């Protein structure tokens, strides 16, 4: 079988393309490109929730308590603080994926000195976040077969400012 010169070059070029596609370098490039695309898509839906947020949450004896946060979002990592009466508490394990917001606050029990964690989770809805908070059982509570906690009641916080601010207005 006789192959004409242009057809020969085309056949040779197609074999070269196949060899390039099958090469380890191309596989690494395609894998890295796919990972970069996945990461950019996963952070695409995360709206910037950086700023001051304030609301009221259900307290004891049917009363409500004021609550305020300073939030800072970098990619999907959420940091910031919960403003307290005497001290501000840092957010831990914070993340925002799409419209889901999650973080933990650790406090110290005044009487026993035991660390107490509270997990906050919720949904971002424009300039409002619907959150629930749930106390994470301590090691002693887990072994004591404590009764299951009530279903947490949701509460809402609203955005006061965008971006990061040094402190709440009037708080020094």
RAZI-V930576 format. One record per backbone hydrogen bond with DSSP energy under -0.5 kcal/mol. NH is the residue of the N-H (numbers start at 1). CO is the residue of the C=O. E is the energy in kcal/mol with one decimal. If there is no record, write none. Layout:
nh=NH co=CO e=E
nh=NH co=CO e=E
This chain:
nh=3 co=1 e=-0.5
nh=8 co=4 e=-2.4
nh=9 co=5 e=-2.1
nh=10 co=6 e=-1.9
nh=11 co=7 e=-2.6
nh=12 co=8 e=-2.5
nh=13 co=9 e=-2.4
nh=14 co=10 e=-2.3
nh=15 co=11 e=-1.9
nh=16 co=12 e=-1.9
nh=17 co=13 e=-2.2
nh=18 co=14 e=-2.1
nh=19 co=15 e=-2.3
nh=20 co=16 e=-2.2
nh=21 co=17 e=-2.5
nh=22 co=18 e=-2.0
nh=23 co=20 e=-1.0
nh=27 co=23 e=-2.1
nh=28 co=24 e=-2.4
nh=29 co=25 e=-2.4
nh=30 co=26 e=-2.9
nh=31 co=27 e=-2.4
nh=32 co=28 e=-2.6
nh=33 co=29 e=-2.5
nh=34 co=30 e=-2.3
nh=35 co=31 e=-2.2
nh=36 co=32 e=-2.4
nh=37 co=33 e=-2.3
nh=38 co=34 e=-2.3
nh=39 co=35 e=-2.6
nh=40 co=36 e=-2.3
nh=41 co=37 e=-2.1
nh=42 co=38 e=-2.5
nh=43 co=39 e=-1.7
nh=44 co=40 e=-0.8
nh=45 co=41 e=-0.8
nh=46 co=43 e=-0.7
nh=47 co=45 e=-0.9
nh=47 co=98 e=-0.6
nh=49 co=47 e=-0.8
nh=51 co=71 e=-2.4
nh=53 co=69 e=-2.7
nh=54 co=158 e=-2.5
nh=55 co=67 e=-2.5
nh=56 co=156 e=-0.8
nh=57 co=65 e=-2.5
nh=59 co=63 e=-3.6
nh=62 co=59 e=-0.6
nh=63 co=60 e=-1.5
nh=65 co=57 e=-2.5
nh=67 co=55 e=-2.6
nh=69 co=53 e=-2.8
nh=70 co=81 e=-2.5
nh=71 co=51 e=-2.9
nh=71 co=69 e=-0.5
nh=72 co=79 e=-2.7
nh=74 co=77 e=-2.6
nh=76 co=74 e=-0.6
nh=77 co=74 e=-1.9
nh=78 co=94 e=-1.4
nh=79 co=72 e=-2.8
nh=81 co=70 e=-2.2
nh=82 co=89 e=-3.1
nh=83 co=68 e=-2.5
nh=83 co=81 e=-0.6
nh=89 co=82 e=-2.6
nh=91 co=80 e=-2.2
nh=92 co=104 e=-2.8
nh=94 co=78 e=-0.6
nh=95 co=102 e=-2.7
nh=96 co=76 e=-2.2
nh=97 co=100 e=-2.1
nh=98 co=42 e=-0.5
nh=100 co=97 e=-2.1
nh=101 co=122 e=-2.6
nh=102 co=95 e=-2.4
nh=103 co=120 e=-2.3
nh=104 co=92 e=-2.8
nh=105 co=118 e=-2.4
nh=106 co=90 e=-0.5
nh=107 co=116 e=-3.1
nh=109 co=114 e=-3.2
nh=113 co=109 e=-2.2
nh=116 co=107 e=-3.2
nh=117 co=136 e=-0.6
nh=118 co=105 e=-2.6
nh=119 co=134 e=-3.3
nh=120 co=103 e=-3.3
nh=120 co=118 e=-0.5
nh=121 co=132 e=-2.1
nh=122 co=101 e=-2.3
nh=123 co=130 e=-1.9
nh=124 co=99 e=-3.0
nh=125 co=128 e=-3.6
nh=128 co=125 e=-0.6
nh=129 co=157 e=-2.5
nh=130 co=123 e=-2.4
nh=131 co=129 e=-0.7
nh=131 co=155 e=-3.0
nh=132 co=121 e=-2.4
nh=134 co=119 e=-2.3
nh=136 co=117 e=-3.0
nh=137 co=135 e=-0.5
nh=142 co=138 e=-2.1
nh=143 co=139 e=-1.7
nh=144 co=140 e=-1.2
nh=145 co=142 e=-0.8
nh=146 co=141 e=-1.4
nh=155 co=131 e=-2.7
nh=156 co=56 e=-0.5
nh=157 co=129 e=-2.1
nh=158 co=54 e=-3.1
nh=159 co=127 e=-2.3
nh=160 co=52 e=-3.7
nh=161 co=52 e=-1.2
nh=163 co=50 e=-1.9
nh=171 co=168 e=-2.2
nh=172 co=170 e=-0.5
